Amino acid sequence: TPKKETPKTTSRVPAPETGVTYKVQISAAHREVGAPYFAERHNFNGDFSIERHEGWIKYVTGRFGEYRSARDQRQQFVNGGHNFPGPFVTAYNNGDRITVQEALMISNQKWAQ
């Protein structure tokens, strides 16, 4: 008799963020919504993560090592007609949110419009 294979279950734990990284914040709200909301309301089926900060639920996407890449992604969201309420680039140092200006100074990158 053939041996039954047991399905492998793997849980993906994101690696801890180290160094300076950039993401794009696509929305913020006081209540949590899921992927169906973004698919229906913003025609967006991409991955996003949730950050809770001072009573706000902030929705961010991407993880970039360079400011320019995050800026380009933000512009693609604008050009793509997703109607996000003013998407903008956010910055992190070892996973902690900091200002983009601080991140650019730490990483010695130039700001570009």
PDB file as gemmi writes it, atoms N, CA and C in Angstrom:
CRYST1    1.000    1.000    1.000  90.00  90.00  90.00 P 1                      
ATOM      1  N   THR A   1       0.850  -1.192   0.000  1.00  0.00           N  
ATOM      2  CA  THR A   1       0.000   0.000   0.000  1.00  0.00           C  
ATOM      3  C   THR A   1       0.889   1.247   0.000  1.00  0.00           C  
ATOM      4  N   PRO A   2       0.500   2.270  -0.782  1.00  0.00           N  
ATOM      5  CA  PRO A   2       1.310   3.496  -0.811  1.00  0.00           C  
ATOM      6  C   PRO A   2       1.251   4.217   0.531  1.00  0.00           C  
ATOM      7  N   LYS A   3       2.364   4.778   0.878  1.00  0.00           N  
ATOM      8  CA  LYS A   3       2.457   5.506   2.152  1.00  0.00           C  
ATOM      9  C   LYS A   3       1.733   6.850   2.015  1.00  0.00           C  
ATOM     10  N   LYS A   4       0.895   7.141   2.984  1.00  0.00           N  
ATOM     11  CA  LYS A   4       0.173   8.420   2.960  1.00  0.00           C  
ATOM     12  C   LYS A   4       1.113   9.537   3.352  1.00  0.00           C  
ATOM     13  N   GLU A   5       1.076  10.589   2.555  1.00  0.00           N  
ATOM     14  CA  GLU A   5       1.898  11.756   2.893  1.00  0.00           C  
ATOM     15  C   GLU A   5       1.074  12.712   3.733  1.00  0.00           C  
ATOM     16  N   THR A   6       1.670  13.165   4.800  1.00  0.00           N  
ATOM     17  CA  THR A   6       0.967  14.153   5.612  1.00  0.00           C  
ATOM     18  C   THR A   6       1.307  15.533   5.066  1.00  0.00           C  
ATOM     19  N   PRO A   7       0.292  16.361   4.865  1.00  0.00           N  
ATOM     20  CA  PRO A   7       0.575  17.698   4.333  1.00  0.00           C  
ATOM     21  C   PRO A   7       1.444  18.493   5.308  1.00  0.00           C  
ATOM     22  N   LYS A   8       2.406  19.178   4.749  1.00  0.00           N  
ATOM     23  CA  LYS A   8       3.300  19.982   5.584  1.00  0.00           C  
ATOM     24  C   LYS A   8       2.659  21.343   5.813  1.00  0.00           C  
ATOM     25  N   THR A   9       2.600  21.705   7.059  1.00  0.00           N  
ATOM     26  CA  THR A   9       2.084  23.027   7.381  1.00  0.00           C  
ATOM     27  C   THR A   9       3.264  23.895   7.794  1.00  0.00           C  
ATOM     28  N   THR A  10       3.366  25.012   7.130  1.00  0.00           N  
ATOM     29  CA  THR A  10       4.443  25.933   7.474  1.00  0.00           C  
ATOM     30  C   THR A  10       3.835  27.279   7.809  1.00  0.00           C  
ATOM     31  N   SER A  11       4.279  27.821   8.894  1.00  0.00           N  
ATOM     32  CA  SER A  11       3.838  29.169   9.228  1.00  0.00           C  
ATOM     33  C   SER A  11       4.997  30.104   8.903  1.00  0.00           C  
ATOM     34  N   ARG A  12       4.680  31.179   8.234  1.00  0.00           N  
ATOM     35  CA  ARG A  12       5.719  32.107   7.815  1.00  0.00           C  
ATOM     36  C   ARG A  12       5.848  33.216   8.840  1.00  0.00           C  
ATOM     37  N   VAL A  13       6.954  33.251   9.514  1.00  0.00           N  
ATOM     38  CA  VAL A  13       7.217  34.310  10.477  1.00  0.00           C  
ATOM     39  C   VAL A  13       8.147  35.299   9.788  1.00  0.00           C  
ATOM     40  N   PRO A  14       7.713  36.554   9.653  1.00  0.00           N  
ATOM     41  CA  PRO A  14       8.590  37.506   8.974  1.00  0.00           C  
ATOM     42  C   PRO A  14       9.890  37.704   9.750  1.00  0.00           C  
ATOM     43  N   ALA A  15      10.957  37.840   9.014  1.00  0.00           N  
ATOM     44  CA  ALA A  15      12.254  38.092   9.643  1.00  0.00           C  
ATOM     45  C   ALA A  15      12.226  39.456  10.308  1.00  0.00           C  
ATOM     46  N   PRO A  16      12.929  39.608  11.424  1.00  0.00           N  
ATOM     47  CA  PRO A  16      12.954  40.924  12.063  1.00  0.00           C  
ATOM     48  C   PRO A  16      13.578  41.950  11.123  1.00  0.00           C  
ATOM     49  N   GLU A  17      13.006  43.137  11.137  1.00  0.00           N  
ATOM     50  CA  GLU A  17      13.513  44.190  10.262  1.00  0.00           C  
ATOM     51  C   GLU A  17      14.768  44.792  10.879  1.00  0.00           C  
ATOM     52  N   THR A  18      15.803  44.840  10.082  1.00  0.00           N  
ATOM     53  CA  THR A  18      17.045  45.450  10.549  1.00  0.00           C  
ATOM     54  C   THR A  18      17.434  46.559   9.590  1.00  0.00           C  
ATOM     55  N   GLY A  19      18.110  47.559  10.120  1.00  0.00           N  
ATOM     56  CA  GLY A  19      18.546  48.677   9.298  1.00  0.00           C  
ATOM     57  C   GLY A  19      17.397  49.584   8.915  1.00  0.00           C  
ATOM     58  N   VAL A  20      17.641  50.427   7.932  1.00  0.00           N  
ATOM     59  CA  VAL A  20      16.646  51.388   7.470  1.00  0.00           C  
ATOM     60  C   VAL A  20      15.832  50.779   6.334  1.00  0.00           C  
ATOM     61  N   THR A  21      14.507  50.825   6.469  1.00  0.00           N  
ATOM     62  CA  THR A  21      13.614  50.349   5.416  1.00  0.00           C  
ATOM     63  C   THR A  21      12.525  51.387   5.185  1.00  0.00           C  
ATOM     64  N   TYR A  22      11.895  51.280   4.021  1.00  0.00           N  
ATOM     65  CA  TYR A  22      10.823  52.202   3.629  1.00  0.00           C  
ATOM     66  C   TYR A  22       9.623  51.387   3.187  1.00  0.00           C  
ATOM     67  N   LYS A  23       8.428  51.919   3.477  1.00  0.00           N  
ATOM     68  CA  LYS A  23       7.170  51.304   3.049  1.00  0.00           C  
ATOM     69  C   LYS A  23       6.278  52.421   2.519  1.00  0.00           C  
ATOM     70  N   VAL A  24       5.119  52.040   1.986  1.00  0.00           N  
ATOM     71  CA  VAL A  24       4.147  53.023   1.532  1.00  0.00           C  
ATOM     72  C   VAL A  24       2.880  52.857   2.356  1.00  0.00           C  
ATOM     73  N   GLN A  25       2.468  53.930   3.044  1.00  0.00           N  
ATOM     74  CA  GLN A  25       1.206  53.892   3.779  1.00  0.00           C  
ATOM     75  C   GLN A  25       0.101  54.214   2.795  1.00  0.00           C  
ATOM     76  N   ILE A  26      -0.882  53.292   2.688  1.00  0.00           N  
ATOM     77  CA  ILE A  26      -1.950  53.467   1.710  1.00  0.00           C  
ATOM     78  C   ILE A  26      -3.247  53.960   2.338  1.00  0.00           C  
ATOM     79  N   SER A  27      -3.366  53.810   3.658  1.00  0.00           N  
ATOM     80  CA  SER A  27      -4.603  54.251   4.309  1.00  0.00           C  
ATOM     81  C   SER A  27      -4.409  54.242   5.822  1.00  0.00           C  
ATOM     82  N   ALA A  28      -5.289  54.936   6.512  1.00  0.00           N  
ATOM     83  CA  ALA A  28      -5.334  54.909   7.971  1.00  0.00           C  
ATOM     84  C   ALA A  28      -6.797  55.053   8.385  1.00  0.00           C  
ATOM     85  N   ALA A  29      -7.164  54.361   9.449  1.00  0.00           N  
ATOM     86  CA  ALA A  29      -8.553  54.391   9.896  1.00  0.00           C  
ATOM     87  C   ALA A  29      -8.598  54.117  11.392  1.00  0.00           C  
ATOM     88  N   HIS A  30      -9.797  54.258  11.955  1.00  0.00           N  
ATOM     89  CA  HIS A  30      -9.978  53.948  13.369  1.00  0.00           C  
ATOM     90  C   HIS A  30     -10.551  52.549  13.569  1.00  0.00           C  
ATOM     91  N   ARG A  31     -10.930  51.891  12.462  1.00  0.00           N  
ATOM     92  CA  ARG A  31     -11.390  50.509  12.579  1.00  0.00           C  
ATOM     93  C   ARG A  31     -10.665  49.670  11.541  1.00  0.00           C  
ATOM     94  N   GLU A  32     -10.538  48.382  11.870  1.00  0.00           N  
ATOM     95  CA  GLU A  32      -9.783  47.484  11.009  1.00  0.00           C  
ATOM     96  C   GLU A  32     -10.650  46.953   9.876  1.00  0.00           C  
ATOM     97  N   VAL A  33     -10.097  46.982   8.671  1.00  0.00           N  
ATOM     98  CA  VAL A  33     -10.759  46.388   7.506  1.00  0.00           C  
ATOM     99  C   VAL A  33      -9.797  45.377   6.897  1.00  0.00           C  
ATOM    100  N   GLY A  34     -10.329  44.484   6.087  1.00  0.00           N  
ATOM    101  CA  GLY A  34      -9.503  43.432   5.514  1.00  0.00           C  
ATOM    102  C   GLY A  34      -9.282  43.602   4.029  1.00  0.00           C  
ATOM    103  N   ALA A  35      -8.701  42.572   3.441  1.00  0.00           N  
ATOM    104  CA  ALA A  35      -8.372  42.584   2.013  1.00  0.00           C  
ATOM    105  C   ALA A  35      -9.596  42.810   1.122  1.00  0.00           C  
ATOM    106  N   PRO A  36     -10.774  42.233   1.438  1.00  0.00           N  
ATOM    107  CA  PRO A  36     -11.934  42.479   0.558  1.00  0.00           C  
ATOM    108  C   PRO A  36     -12.276  43.965   0.430  1.00  0.00           C  
ATOM    109  N   TYR A  37     -12.092  44.722   1.503  1.00  0.00           N  
ATOM    110  CA  TYR A  37     -12.348  46.164   1.465  1.00  0.00           C  
ATOM    111  C   TYR A  37     -11.430  46.841   0.445  1.00  0.00           C  
ATOM    112  N   PHE A  38     -10.134  46.514   0.502  1.00  0.00           N  
ATOM    113  CA  PHE A  38      -9.189  47.144  -0.421  1.00  0.00           C  
ATOM    114  C   PHE A  38      -9.428  46.692  -1.857  1.00  0.00           C  
ATOM    115  N   ALA A  39      -9.847  45.443  -2.038  1.00  0.00           N  
ATOM    116  CA  ALA A  39     -10.139  44.942  -3.388  1.00  0.00           C  
ATOM    117  C   ALA A  39     -11.342  45.681  -3.972  1.00  0.00           C  
ATOM    118  N   GLU A  40     -12.401  45.831  -3.167  1.00  0.00           N  
ATOM    119  CA  GLU A  40     -13.629  46.455  -3.660  1.00  0.00           C  
ATOM    120  C   GLU A  40     -13.498  47.975  -3.748  1.00  0.00           C  
ATOM    121  N   ARG A  41     -12.997  48.594  -2.712  1.00  0.00           N  
ATOM    122  CA  ARG A  41     -12.969  50.048  -2.637  1.00  0.00           C  
ATOM    123  C   ARG A  41     -11.834  50.669  -3.457  1.00  0.00           C  
ATOM    124  N   HIS A  42     -10.659  49.979  -3.489  1.00  0.00           N  
ATOM    125  CA  HIS A  42      -9.489  50.581  -4.115  1.00  0.00           C  
ATOM    126  C   HIS A  42      -8.923  49.757  -5.269  1.00  0.00           C  
ATOM    127  N   ASN A  43      -9.635  48.681  -5.651  1.00  0.00           N  
ATOM    128  CA  ASN A  43      -9.150  47.812  -6.732  1.00  0.00           C  
ATOM    129  C   ASN A  43      -7.694  47.410  -6.472  1.00  0.00           C  
ATOM    130  N   PHE A  44      -7.417  47.040  -5.213  1.00  0.00           N  
ATOM    131  CA  PHE A  44      -6.068  46.677  -4.793  1.00  0.00           C  
ATOM    132  C   PHE A  44      -6.097  45.286  -4.173  1.00  0.00           C  
ATOM    133  N   ASN A  45      -5.334  44.368  -4.775  1.00  0.00           N  
ATOM    134  CA  ASN A  45      -5.285  42.994  -4.282  1.00  0.00           C  
ATOM    135  C   ASN A  45      -3.909  42.629  -3.740  1.00  0.00           C  
ATOM    136  N   GLY A  46      -3.060  43.620  -3.528  1.00  0.00           N  
ATOM    137  CA  GLY A  46      -1.706  43.371  -3.053  1.00  0.00           C  
ATOM    138  C   GLY A  46      -1.651  43.105  -1.561  1.00  0.00           C  
ATOM    139  N   ASP A  47      -0.482  42.708  -1.109  1.00  0.00           N  
ATOM    140  CA  ASP A  47      -0.256  42.467   0.310  1.00  0.00           C  
ATOM    141  C   ASP A  47      -0.145  43.794   1.055  1.00  0.00           C  
ATOM    142  N   PHE A  48      -0.568  43.770   2.301  1.00  0.00           N  
ATOM    143  CA  PHE A  48      -0.389  44.942   3.165  1.00  0.00           C  
ATOM    144  C   PHE A  48      -0.254  44.446   4.589  1.00  0.00           C  
ATOM    145  N   SER A  49       0.287  45.288   5.435  1.00  0.00           N  
ATOM    146  CA  SER A  49       0.342  44.951   6.850  1.00  0.00           C  
ATOM    147  C   SER A  49      -0.302  46.079   7.637  1.00  0.00           C  
ATOM    148  N   ILE A  50      -0.596  45.775   8.882  1.00  0.00           N  
ATOM    149  CA  ILE A  50      -1.310  46.714   9.745  1.00  0.00           C  
ATOM    150  C   ILE A  50      -0.394  47.150  10.876  1.00  0.00           C  
ATOM    151  N   GLU A  51      -0.371  48.448  11.120  1.00  0.00           N  
ATOM    152  CA  GLU A  51       0.353  49.001  12.259  1.00  0.00           C  
ATOM    153  C   GLU A  51      -0.648  49.762  13.116  1.00  0.00           C  
ATOM    154  N   ARG A  52      -0.575  49.556  14.416  1.00  0.00           N  
ATOM    155  CA  ARG A  52      -1.442  50.299  15.335  1.00  0.00           C  
ATOM    156  C   ARG A  52      -0.617  51.377  16.001  1.00  0.00           C  
ATOM    157  N   HIS A  53      -1.116  52.637  15.943  1.00  0.00           N  
ATOM    158  CA  HIS A  53      -0.334  53.747  16.475  1.00  0.00           C  
ATOM    159  C   HIS A  53      -1.267  54.862  16.930  1.00  0.00           C  
ATOM    160  N   GLU A  54      -1.232  55.183  18.202  1.00  0.00           N  
ATOM    161  CA  GLU A  54      -2.009  56.288  18.781  1.00  0.00           C  
ATOM    162  C   GLU A  54      -3.484  56.262  18.373  1.00  0.00           C  
ATOM    163  N   GLY A  55      -4.109  55.100  18.493  1.00  0.00           N  
ATOM    164  CA  GLY A  55      -5.529  54.979  18.188  1.00  0.00           C  
ATOM    165  C   GLY A  55      -5.846  54.805  16.711  1.00  0.00           C  
ATOM    166  N   TRP A  56      -4.857  54.848  15.862  1.00  0.00           N  
ATOM    167  CA  TRP A  56      -5.049  54.686  14.422  1.00  0.00           C  
ATOM    168  C   TRP A  56      -4.606  53.296  13.991  1.00  0.00           C  
ATOM    169  N   ILE A  57      -5.266  52.783  12.984  1.00  0.00           N  
ATOM    170  CA  ILE A  57      -4.833  51.557  12.319  1.00  0.00           C  
ATOM    171  C   ILE A  57      -4.295  52.002  10.969  1.00  0.00           C  
ATOM    172  N   LYS A  58      -3.004  51.775  10.762  1.00  0.00           N  
ATOM    173  CA  LYS A  58      -2.342  52.249   9.546  1.00  0.00           C  
ATOM    174  C   LYS A  58      -2.023  51.051   8.657  1.00  0.00           C  
ATOM    175  N   TYR A  59      -2.357  51.201   7.383  1.00  0.00           N  
ATOM    176  CA  TYR A  59      -2.162  50.132   6.404  1.00  0.00           C  
ATOM    177  C   TYR A  59      -0.960  50.480   5.546  1.00  0.00           C  
ATOM    178  N   VAL A  60       0.047  49.615   5.569  1.00  0.00           N  
ATOM    179  CA  VAL A  60       1.277  49.866   4.817  1.00  0.00           C  
ATOM    180  C   VAL A  60       1.580  48.672   3.923  1.00  0.00           C  
ATOM    181  N   THR A  61       2.326  48.934   2.859  1.00  0.00           N  
ATOM    182  CA  THR A  61       2.677  47.874   1.917  1.00  0.00           C  
ATOM    183  C   THR A  61       4.107  48.051   1.440  1.00  0.00           C  
ATOM    184  N   GLY A  62       4.701  46.938   1.037  1.00  0.00           N  
ATOM    185  CA  GLY A  62       6.063  46.964   0.525  1.00  0.00           C  
ATOM    186  C   GLY A  62       7.093  46.992   1.627  1.00  0.00           C  
ATOM    187  N   ARG A  63       8.324  46.796   1.215  1.00  0.00           N  
ATOM    188  CA  ARG A  63       9.470  46.895   2.135  1.00  0.00           C  
ATOM    189  C   ARG A  63      10.687  47.131   1.254  1.00  0.00           C  
ATOM    190  N   PHE A  64      11.177  48.339   1.283  1.00  0.00           N  
ATOM    191  CA  PHE A  64      12.225  48.762   0.367  1.00  0.00           C  
ATOM    192  C   PHE A  64      13.458  49.211   1.139  1.00  0.00           C  
ATOM    193  N   GLY A  65      14.613  48.929   0.588  1.00  0.00           N  
ATOM    194  CA  GLY A  65      15.859  49.369   1.188  1.00  0.00           C  
ATOM    195  C   GLY A  65      16.259  50.762   0.752  1.00  0.00           C  
ATOM    196  N   GLU A  66      15.617  51.244  -0.323  1.00  0.00           N  
ATOM    197  CA  GLU A  66      15.939  52.580  -0.834  1.00  0.00           C  
ATOM    198  C   GLU A  66      14.685  53.435  -0.882  1.00  0.00           C  
ATOM    199  N   TYR A  67      14.840  54.679  -0.488  1.00  0.00           N  
ATOM    200  CA  TYR A  67      13.731  55.625  -0.523  1.00  0.00           C  
ATOM    201  C   TYR A  67      13.151  55.726  -1.924  1.00  0.00           C  
ATOM    202  N   ARG A  68      14.027  55.805  -2.932  1.00  0.00           N  
ATOM    203  CA  ARG A  68      13.593  55.998  -4.321  1.00  0.00           C  
ATOM    204  C   ARG A  68      12.625  54.890  -4.758  1.00  0.00           C  
ATOM    205  N   SER A  69      12.879  53.652  -4.351  1.00  0.00           N  
ATOM    206  CA  SER A  69      12.009  52.532  -4.725  1.00  0.00           C  
ATOM    207  C   SER A  69      10.622  52.680  -4.092  1.00  0.00           C  
ATOM    208  N   ALA A  70      10.586  53.094  -2.835  1.00  0.00           N  
ATOM    209  CA  ALA A  70       9.305  53.296  -2.152  1.00  0.00           C  
ATOM    210  C   ALA A  70       8.551  54.453  -2.798  1.00  0.00           C  
ATOM    211  N   ARG A  71       9.272  55.524  -3.138  1.00  0.00           N  
ATOM    212  CA  ARG A  71       8.656  56.674  -3.803  1.00  0.00           C  
ATOM    213  C   ARG A  71       8.060  56.258  -5.140  1.00  0.00           C  
ATOM    214  N   ASP A  72       8.787  55.429  -5.901  1.00  0.00           N  
ATOM    215  CA  ASP A  72       8.273  54.959  -7.193  1.00  0.00           C  
ATOM    216  C   ASP A  72       7.015  54.121  -7.003  1.00  0.00           C  
ATOM    217  N   GLN A  73       6.989  53.292  -5.957  1.00  0.00           N  
ATOM    218  CA  GLN A  73       5.804  52.479  -5.672  1.00  0.00           C  
ATOM    219  C   GLN A  73       4.620  53.380  -5.324  1.00  0.00           C  
ATOM    220  N   ARG A  74       4.857  54.394  -4.519  1.00  0.00           N  
ATOM    221  CA  ARG A  74       3.793  55.334  -4.171  1.00  0.00           C  
ATOM    222  C   ARG A  74       3.221  55.967  -5.442  1.00  0.00           C  
ATOM    223  N   GLN A  75       4.099  56.368  -6.345  1.00  0.00           N  
ATOM    224  CA  GLN A  75       3.651  57.006  -7.583  1.00  0.00           C  
ATOM    225  C   GLN A  75       2.862  56.030  -8.453  1.00  0.00           C  
ATOM    226  N   GLN A  76       3.249  54.764  -8.445  1.00  0.00           N  
ATOM    227  CA  GLN A  76       2.501  53.755  -9.208  1.00  0.00           C  
ATOM    228  C   GLN A  76       1.090  53.595  -8.655  1.00  0.00           C  
ATOM    229  N   PHE A  77       0.946  53.691  -7.323  1.00  0.00           N  
ATOM    230  CA  PHE A  77      -0.392  53.626  -6.738  1.00  0.00           C  
ATOM    231  C   PHE A  77      -1.240  54.807  -7.189  1.00  0.00           C  
ATOM    232  N   VAL A  78      -0.642  55.994  -7.224  1.00  0.00           N  
ATOM    233  CA  VAL A  78      -1.365  57.196  -7.665  1.00  0.00           C  
ATOM    234  C   VAL A  78      -1.753  57.044  -9.132  1.00  0.00           C  
ATOM    235  N   ASN A  79      -0.779  56.665  -9.958  1.00  0.00           N  
ATOM    236  CA  ASN A  79      -1.026  56.521 -11.399  1.00  0.00           C  
ATOM    237  C   ASN A  79      -1.982  55.374 -11.703  1.00  0.00           C  
ATOM    238  N   GLY A  80      -2.009  54.358 -10.830  1.00  0.00           N  
ATOM    239  CA  GLY A  80      -2.846  53.184 -11.057  1.00  0.00           C  
ATOM    240  C   GLY A  80      -4.308  53.410 -10.746  1.00  0.00           C  
ATOM    241  N   GLY A  81      -4.667  54.591 -10.241  1.00  0.00           N  
ATOM    242  CA  GLY A  81      -6.065  54.915  -9.986  1.00  0.00           C  
ATOM    243  C   GLY A  81      -6.680  54.169  -8.813  1.00  0.00           C  
ATOM    244  N   HIS A  82      -5.878  53.809  -7.823  1.00  0.00           N  
ATOM    245  CA  HIS A  82      -6.418  53.081  -6.670  1.00  0.00           C  
ATOM    246  C   HIS A  82      -7.194  53.986  -5.712  1.00  0.00           C  
ATOM    247  N   ASN A  83      -7.069  55.282  -5.879  1.00  0.00           N  
ATOM    248  CA  ASN A  83      -7.780  56.244  -5.025  1.00  0.00           C  
ATOM    249  C   ASN A  83      -7.502  56.051  -3.547  1.00  0.00           C  
ATOM    250  N   PHE A  84      -6.241  55.725  -3.215  1.00  0.00           N  
ATOM    251  CA  PHE A  84      -5.871  55.714  -1.808  1.00  0.00           C  
ATOM    252  C   PHE A  84      -5.865  57.156  -1.332  1.00  0.00           C  
ATOM    253  N   PRO A  85      -6.229  57.401  -0.063  1.00  0.00           N  
ATOM    254  CA  PRO A  85      -6.256  58.776   0.438  1.00  0.00           C  
ATOM    255  C   PRO A  85      -4.853  59.309   0.716  1.00  0.00           C  
ATOM    256  N   GLY A  86      -4.187  59.745  -0.330  1.00  0.00           N  
ATOM    257  CA  GLY A  86      -2.858  60.346  -0.164  1.00  0.00           C  
ATOM    258  C   GLY A  86      -1.794  59.378   0.290  1.00  0.00           C  
ATOM    259  N   PRO A  87      -1.481  58.343  -0.507  1.00  0.00           N  
ATOM    260  CA  PRO A  87      -0.429  57.411  -0.090  1.00  0.00           C  
ATOM    261  C   PRO A  87       0.902  58.146   0.063  1.00  0.00           C  
ATOM    262  N   PHE A  88       1.696  57.724   1.041  1.00  0.00           N  
ATOM    263  CA  PHE A  88       2.980  58.380   1.245  1.00  0.00           C  
ATOM    264  C   PHE A  88       4.006  57.391   1.775  1.00  0.00           C  
ATOM    265  N   VAL A  89       5.273  57.747   1.645  1.00  0.00           N  
ATOM    266  CA  VAL A  89       6.373  56.886   2.068  1.00  0.00           C  
ATOM    267  C   VAL A  89       6.571  57.017   3.575  1.00  0.00           C  
ATOM    268  N   THR A  90       6.749  55.870   4.230  1.00  0.00           N  
ATOM    269  CA  THR A  90       7.079  55.827   5.650  1.00  0.00           C  
ATOM    270  C   THR A  90       8.458  55.198   5.798  1.00  0.00           C  
ATOM    271  N   ALA A  91       9.118  55.471   6.916  1.00  0.00           N  
ATOM    272  CA  ALA A  91      10.480  54.977   7.119  1.00  0.00           C  
ATOM    273  C   ALA A  91      10.610  54.311   8.478  1.00  0.00           C  
ATOM    274  N   TYR A  92      11.547  53.370   8.569  1.00  0.00           N  
ATOM    275  CA  TYR A  92      11.749  52.580   9.779  1.00  0.00           C  
ATOM    276  C   TYR A  92      13.236  52.370  10.003  1.00  0.00           C  
ATOM    277  N   ASN A  93      13.617  52.320  11.259  1.00  0.00           N  
ATOM    278  CA  ASN A  93      14.981  51.956  11.629  1.00  0.00           C  
ATOM    279  C   ASN A  93      14.875  50.776  12.579  1.00  0.00           C  
ATOM    280  N   ASN A  94      15.351  49.614  12.150  1.00  0.00           N  
ATOM    281  CA  ASN A  94      15.223  48.370  12.922  1.00  0.00           C  
ATOM    282  C   ASN A  94      13.774  48.100  13.330  1.00  0.00           C  
ATOM    283  N   GLY A  95      12.839  48.398  12.413  1.00  0.00           N  
ATOM    284  CA  GLY A  95      11.425  48.123  12.638  1.00  0.00           C  
ATOM    285  C   GLY A  95      10.658  49.228  13.342  1.00  0.00           C  
ATOM    286  N   ASP A  96      11.352  50.238  13.869  1.00  0.00           N  
ATOM    287  CA  ASP A  96      10.682  51.352  14.549  1.00  0.00           C  
ATOM    288  C   ASP A  96      10.455  52.481  13.556  1.00  0.00           C  
ATOM    289  N   ARG A  97       9.228  53.016  13.550  1.00  0.00           N  
ATOM    290  CA  ARG A  97       8.901  54.077  12.600  1.00  0.00           C  
ATOM    291  C   ARG A  97       9.639  55.360  12.971  1.00  0.00           C  
ATOM    292  N   ILE A  98      10.279  55.950  11.976  1.00  0.00           N  
ATOM    293  CA  ILE A  98      10.994  57.221  12.138  1.00  0.00           C  
ATOM    294  C   ILE A  98      10.602  58.111  10.967  1.00  0.00           C  
ATOM    295  N   THR A  99      11.061  59.344  10.961  1.00  0.00           N  
ATOM    296  CA  THR A  99      10.734  60.219   9.835  1.00  0.00           C  
ATOM    297  C   THR A  99      11.594  59.837   8.632  1.00  0.00           C  
ATOM    298  N   VAL A 100      11.088  60.140   7.455  1.00  0.00           N  
ATOM    299  CA  VAL A 100      11.846  59.881   6.235  1.00  0.00           C  
ATOM    300  C   VAL A 100      13.159  60.656   6.271  1.00  0.00           C  
ATOM    301  N   GLN A 101      13.114  61.876   6.791  1.00  0.00           N  
ATOM    302  CA  GLN A 101      14.335  62.680   6.870  1.00  0.00           C  
ATOM    303  C   GLN A 101      15.389  61.987   7.731  1.00  0.00           C  
ATOM    304  N   GLU A 102      14.972  61.438   8.885  1.00  0.00           N  
ATOM    305  CA  GLU A 102      15.916  60.711   9.746  1.00  0.00           C  
ATOM    306  C   GLU A 102      16.488  59.507   9.010  1.00  0.00           C  
ATOM    307  N   ALA A 103      15.629  58.783   8.310  1.00  0.00           N  
ATOM    308  CA  ALA A 103      16.071  57.589   7.595  1.00  0.00           C  
ATOM    309  C   ALA A 103      17.081  57.937   6.509  1.00  0.00           C  
ATOM    310  N   LEU A 104      16.822  59.024   5.799  1.00  0.00           N  
ATOM    311  CA  LEU A 104      17.738  59.426   4.733  1.00  0.00           C  
ATOM    312  C   LEU A 104      19.091  59.813   5.312  1.00  0.00           C  
ATOM    313  N   MET A 105      19.091  60.473   6.467  1.00  0.00           N  
ATOM    314  CA  MET A 105      20.362  60.854   7.100  1.00  0.00           C  
ATOM    315  C   MET A 105      21.115  59.604   7.571  1.00  0.00           C  
ATOM    316  N   ILE A 106      20.402  58.679   8.210  1.00  0.00           N  
ATOM    317  CA  ILE A 106      21.040  57.461   8.720  1.00  0.00           C  
ATOM    318  C   ILE A 106      21.642  56.657   7.573  1.00  0.00           C  
ATOM    319  N   SER A 107      20.885  56.529   6.478  1.00  0.00           N  
ATOM    320  CA  SER A 107      21.311  55.668   5.377  1.00  0.00           C  
ATOM    321  C   SER A 107      22.123  56.421   4.329  1.00  0.00           C  
ATOM    322  N   ASN A 108      22.290  57.717   4.530  1.00  0.00           N  
ATOM    323  CA  ASN A 108      23.066  58.545   3.600  1.00  0.00           C  
ATOM    324  C   ASN A 108      22.495  58.488   2.184  1.00  0.00           C  
ATOM    325  N   GLN A 109      21.151  58.523   2.087  1.00  0.00           N  
ATOM    326  CA  GLN A 109      20.478  58.553   0.776  1.00  0.00           C  
ATOM    327  C   GLN A 109      19.956  59.954   0.536  1.00  0.00           C  
ATOM    328  N   LYS A 110      19.741  60.256  -0.722  1.00  0.00           N  
ATOM    329  CA  LYS A 110      19.230  61.571  -1.091  1.00  0.00           C  
ATOM    330  C   LYS A 110      17.717  61.526  -1.283  1.00  0.00           C  
ATOM    331  N   TRP A 111      17.076  62.622  -0.876  1.00  0.00           N  
ATOM    332  CA  TRP A 111      15.634  62.753  -1.092  1.00  0.00           C  
ATOM    333  C   TRP A 111      15.417  63.105  -2.545  1.00  0.00           C  
ATOM    334  N   ALA A 112      14.417  62.516  -3.152  1.00  0.00           N  
ATOM    335  CA  ALA A 112      14.094  62.817  -4.552  1.00  0.00           C  
ATOM    336  C   ALA A 112      12.594  62.948  -4.670  1.00  0.00           C  
ATOM    337  N   GLN A 113      12.153  63.937  -5.413  1.00  0.00           N  
ATOM    338  CA  GLN A 113      10.714  64.173  -5.554  1.00  0.00           C  
ATOM    339  C   GLN A 113      10.104  63.208  -6.532  1.00  0.00           C  
TER     340      GLN A 113                                                      
END                                                                             
